[in-house]
Amino acid sequence: MSNANSRLEFLGQLAGGLAHEIKNPLSTIKLTLELLDEDLAKEKAAAAQRAHRKIEVLLREVKHLDDIVQEFLHFARGHDLKLTRTDLYALIVELFEFLGDDAHRRNIRIHFDADGALNDLVLDPTLVRNALMNLLRNAFDALDEKGGGEVIVRARVKGDLLGIEVIDTGCGIAESNMDRMFRPYFTTKKNGTGMGLAMVRRIVEEHGGQITFESEAGKGTRFIILLPADPGKRGSLKSMVAVDPDTAPQRGEQ
């Protein structure tokens, strides 16, 4: 193992330990605040009610910190891929059914366009579902500013490549944010942890793939995931993309 890899492994272990140390006092703070909140909820005095509202704010902030720590721990540990024969078509249809009510409430039209043999792919279905869920949630949020719109998922197998696209007609990504989209802790959301897209990229790369995007402010965004369709060819993705250069866009490539 190189010195650089050893250093990275050490830093990862150190950061993971630090996150665990943060979680313990956070849990104590959360429990204490909840107990105080229960006591104050019984009081009718104005001062008690003001304190009750302040504690609710503190509890929200503690939850936000806990979410950040949890996401970091998942990111730092990486994943032990559980590769199984997966029906990606059925997985995406199920995901659409799960998000259907939310899409309807937000005036969002969702579409799925499939091409090729998607019913027998070797993937970790739980991790792929998590990655797609994150991208779809981001797409939904991007449409809120417009009061609705359209989200399209396209999945196709072409030769040795599996391509998955998540497209929205939302607000797009500002040019100044393009280079930071996959960085841990970068977020444009008020209550975001900034770990979502970093985790998506990690999942994709652990499958031997890559993720890119293209976006235009005010018009929408397209994320593209490329994975080896044949698990025996994982690790040779760049050569496969080189054979089919139109498969992935150049902008935003990480």
C-alpha positions as CSV (number, residue, x, y, z in Angstrom):
1,M,0.0,0.0,0.0
2,S,1.4,3.5,-1.0
3,N,2.1,6.2,1.6
4,A,-0.7,8.2,0.1
5,N,-3.2,5.4,0.4
6,S,-2.0,4.7,4.0
7,R,-2.5,8.3,4.9
8,L,-6.0,8.4,3.4
9,E,-6.9,5.2,5.2
10,F,-5.6,6.7,8.5
11,L,-7.5,9.9,7.9
12,G,-10.7,8.0,7.1
13,Q,-10.4,6.0,10.3
14,L,-9.7,9.2,12.3
15,A,-12.7,11.0,10.8
16,G,-14.9,8.0,11.5
17,G,-13.8,7.9,15.1
18,L,-14.4,11.6,15.5
19,A,-17.9,11.3,14.1
20,H,-18.7,8.5,16.6
21,E,-17.4,10.8,19.4
22,I,-19.7,13.6,18.2
23,K,-22.7,11.3,18.1
24,N,-22.5,10.5,21.8
25,P,-22.8,14.1,23.2
26,L,-25.4,14.8,20.5
27,S,-27.6,12.0,21.7
28,T,-27.3,13.3,25.3
29,I,-28.1,16.9,24.2
30,K,-31.2,15.6,22.2
31,L,-32.5,13.5,25.1
32,T,-32.0,16.4,27.6
33,L,-33.8,18.9,25.3
34,E,-36.7,16.5,24.8
35,L,-37.1,16.0,28.6
36,L,-37.0,19.8,29.1
37,D,-39.5,20.3,26.3
38,E,-41.9,17.8,28.0
39,D,-41.7,19.7,31.3
40,L,-42.2,23.1,29.6
41,A,-45.2,21.8,27.5
42,K,-47.1,21.4,30.8
43,E,-46.6,25.0,31.8
44,K,-49.0,27.7,30.6
45,A,-46.9,30.8,31.5
46,A,-45.7,32.9,28.5
47,A,-42.1,32.5,29.5
48,A,-42.4,28.7,29.5
49,Q,-44.1,28.8,26.0
50,R,-41.2,31.0,24.7
51,A,-38.7,28.5,26.1
52,H,-40.7,25.7,24.5
53,R,-40.4,27.3,21.1
54,K,-36.7,27.9,21.5
55,I,-36.1,24.3,22.5
56,E,-38.0,23.1,19.3
57,V,-35.5,25.2,17.3
58,L,-32.6,23.6,19.1
59,L,-34.1,20.1,18.5
60,R,-34.3,20.8,14.8
61,E,-30.7,21.9,14.8
62,V,-29.6,18.8,16.7
63,K,-31.4,16.6,14.3
64,H,-29.7,18.4,11.4
65,L,-26.3,17.8,13.0
66,D,-27.1,14.2,13.6
67,D,-28.1,13.8,10.0
68,I,-24.8,15.2,8.9
69,V,-22.8,12.9,11.2
70,Q,-24.9,9.8,10.0
71,E,-24.4,10.7,6.3
72,F,-20.7,11.2,7.0
73,L,-20.3,7.8,8.7
74,H,-22.0,6.1,5.7
75,F,-19.7,7.9,3.3
76,A,-16.5,7.2,5.3
77,R,-17.2,3.5,5.7
78,G,-18.0,2.9,2.1
79,H,-20.2,0.0,1.1
80,D,-19.8,-3.8,0.9
81,L,-21.6,-4.4,-2.4
82,K,-24.1,-7.1,-2.4
83,L,-24.3,-7.8,-6.1
84,T,-27.3,-9.8,-7.2
85,R,-29.3,-10.4,-10.4
86,T,-31.6,-7.3,-10.5
87,D,-34.6,-6.3,-12.5
88,L,-33.8,-2.7,-12.9
89,Y,-37.0,-2.0,-14.8
90,A,-39.1,-3.3,-11.9
91,L,-36.9,-1.4,-9.4
92,I,-37.6,1.9,-11.2
93,V,-41.3,1.3,-11.6
94,E,-41.5,0.6,-7.9
95,L,-39.6,3.8,-7.1
96,F,-42.1,5.7,-9.3
97,E,-45.0,4.2,-7.4
98,F,-43.5,5.2,-4.1
99,L,-42.9,8.8,-5.2
100,G,-46.2,9.1,-7.1
101,D,-48.2,10.9,-4.4
102,D,-45.4,13.3,-3.7
103,A,-45.0,14.1,-7.4
104,H,-48.8,14.7,-7.7
105,R,-48.8,17.1,-4.7
106,R,-46.0,19.0,-6.2
107,N,-47.5,19.2,-9.7
108,I,-44.7,17.1,-11.1
109,R,-45.1,14.7,-14.1
110,I,-42.8,11.7,-14.0
111,H,-41.9,9.4,-16.9
112,F,-39.8,6.3,-17.4
113,D,-38.3,5.5,-20.7
114,A,-36.7,2.0,-20.9
115,D,-34.7,0.4,-23.7
116,G,-32.8,-2.9,-23.8
117,A,-32.6,-5.9,-21.4
118,L,-33.0,-4.3,-18.0
119,N,-34.4,-7.3,-16.2
120,D,-31.2,-9.3,-15.5
121,L,-28.4,-6.9,-14.4
122,V,-25.8,-7.6,-11.7
123,L,-26.1,-4.7,-9.3
124,D,-26.6,-3.9,-5.6
125,P,-30.3,-3.1,-5.8
126,T,-30.5,-1.4,-2.4
127,L,-27.6,1.0,-3.2
128,V,-28.8,1.7,-6.8
129,R,-32.2,2.4,-5.4
130,N,-30.7,4.8,-2.9
131,A,-28.7,6.6,-5.6
132,L,-31.8,7.0,-7.8
133,M,-34.0,8.1,-4.9
134,N,-31.5,10.9,-4.1
135,L,-31.3,12.1,-7.7
136,L,-35.1,12.0,-8.0
137,R,-35.6,13.9,-4.7
138,N,-33.1,16.5,-6.0
139,A,-35.0,16.8,-9.3
140,F,-38.3,17.3,-7.4
141,D,-36.7,20.0,-5.3
142,A,-35.4,21.7,-8.4
143,L,-38.9,22.0,-9.7
144,D,-40.4,23.6,-6.6
145,E,-39.3,27.1,-7.7
146,K,-41.3,26.6,-10.9
147,G,-44.3,25.2,-9.2
148,G,-44.0,21.9,-11.0
149,G,-42.7,20.4,-14.2
150,E,-41.4,17.2,-15.6
151,V,-38.9,14.5,-14.4
152,I,-37.8,11.8,-16.8
153,V,-35.8,8.6,-16.0
154,R,-34.2,6.9,-19.0
155,A,-32.5,3.5,-18.7
156,R,-30.9,1.6,-21.5
157,V,-28.4,-1.1,-22.2
158,K,-26.2,-0.6,-25.2
159,G,-23.4,-3.0,-25.8
160,D,-21.4,-3.3,-22.6
161,L,-22.8,-0.2,-21.1
162,L,-25.8,0.5,-18.8
163,G,-26.9,4.1,-19.0
164,I,-29.3,5.7,-16.6
165,E,-30.4,9.4,-16.9
166,V,-32.4,11.5,-14.5
167,I,-33.7,14.6,-16.2
168,D,-35.7,17.5,-14.8
169,T,-37.1,20.8,-16.2
170,G,-36.3,22.7,-13.0
171,C,-34.2,25.7,-12.1
172,G,-30.9,24.2,-13.2
173,I,-27.5,24.6,-11.6
174,A,-25.7,27.9,-11.5
175,E,-22.4,28.0,-13.5
176,S,-20.5,28.9,-10.3
177,N,-21.7,25.7,-8.6
178,M,-20.8,23.3,-11.4
179,D,-17.5,22.2,-10.1
180,R,-18.7,21.7,-6.5
181,M,-21.8,19.5,-7.1
182,F,-20.2,16.3,-5.9
183,R,-18.1,17.7,-3.1
184,P,-19.1,16.5,0.4
185,Y,-21.0,19.1,2.4
186,F,-21.7,21.4,-0.5
187,T,-25.4,22.1,-0.7
188,T,-27.7,24.9,-2.0
189,K,-30.6,23.6,0.1
190,K,-31.5,25.3,3.4
191,N,-31.7,22.0,5.3
192,G,-29.4,19.9,3.2
193,T,-26.5,17.9,4.5
194,G,-24.4,18.3,1.4
195,M,-23.7,14.5,1.3
196,G,-26.4,13.3,-1.1
197,L,-24.6,13.7,-4.4
198,A,-21.2,12.7,-2.9
199,M,-22.9,9.5,-1.8
200,V,-24.5,8.9,-5.2
201,R,-21.1,9.3,-6.9
202,R,-19.5,6.9,-4.4
203,I,-22.2,4.3,-5.0
204,V,-21.7,4.6,-8.8
205,E,-17.9,4.4,-8.6
206,E,-18.1,1.4,-6.3
207,H,-20.1,-0.3,-9.1
208,G,-17.2,0.5,-11.4
209,G,-19.1,3.3,-13.1
210,Q,-19.1,7.1,-13.4
211,I,-21.6,9.9,-13.1
212,T,-21.7,13.1,-15.1
213,F,-24.2,15.9,-15.5
214,E,-25.1,18.8,-17.7
215,S,-27.3,21.7,-16.7
216,E,-28.6,25.1,-17.9
217,A,-29.8,27.6,-15.3
218,G,-33.5,28.1,-15.6
219,K,-34.0,25.2,-17.9
220,G,-33.1,22.0,-16.1
221,T,-30.5,19.4,-15.4
222,R,-29.6,15.9,-16.7
223,F,-27.6,13.5,-14.6
224,I,-26.1,10.5,-16.4
225,I,-24.9,7.3,-14.7
226,L,-22.8,4.9,-16.8
227,L,-22.2,1.4,-15.4
228,P,-20.7,-1.8,-16.9
229,A,-23.5,-4.0,-18.0
230,D,-21.3,-7.0,-17.6
231,P,-19.8,-7.3,-14.1
232,G,-16.9,-9.2,-15.5
233,K,-15.8,-6.0,-17.3
234,R,-15.9,-3.7,-14.3
235,G,-12.9,-1.4,-14.3
236,S,-12.8,-1.0,-18.0
237,L,-15.5,1.6,-18.3
238,K,-13.3,4.3,-19.8
239,S,-12.4,2.1,-22.8
240,M,-16.1,1.2,-23.3
241,V,-17.1,4.9,-23.2
242,A,-14.3,5.6,-25.7
243,V,-16.0,3.2,-28.1
244,D,-19.3,5.0,-27.8
245,P,-18.3,8.7,-27.2
246,D,-21.9,10.0,-27.5
247,T,-23.1,8.0,-24.5
248,A,-22.0,10.6,-22.0
249,P,-21.9,14.4,-22.1
250,Q,-18.6,16.2,-21.4
251,R,-19.8,19.0,-19.2
252,G,-19.6,18.5,-15.5
253,E,-17.6,15.3,-15.8
254,Q,-15.9,14.3,-12.5
